[in-house]
Amino acid sequence: SFRGIYRSTEYRRGLALVLFRAITVLSYYGYKKEAGEIILSIEEHQLAYSMFLRNLFYGTKAYWVYCFEDKGKGQEMAQKFMTIQELAGVPEVTAFYKKRVE
């Protein structure tokens, strides 16, 4: 069942990453409601369960906020995401996100 995939220890991380990407793409194309519903679903099912996923989800939400609510607040959130990424992330991954944020 669809609800079962949220509880799957095998697929949960992959599902979270796919949903984060979906939020980014939907936000880019202006689908506020659809992207927002995915954000709520991720929160409801606690898919951002590790430090890595929580930070990536925060960065994803920063982009959604930037696109639809408040560009300044979204930029602040993105900078916080990058600060955490720089402290805790792999340098190659941090460089990838740094290019995206700029």
Secondary structure as UniProt FT lines:
FT   HELIX           2..7
FT   TURN            9..11
FT   HELIX           12..28
FT   TURN            29..30
FT   HELIX           32..44
FT   TURN            45..46
FT   HELIX           51..68
FT   HELIX           71..88
FT   HELIX           91..101
//
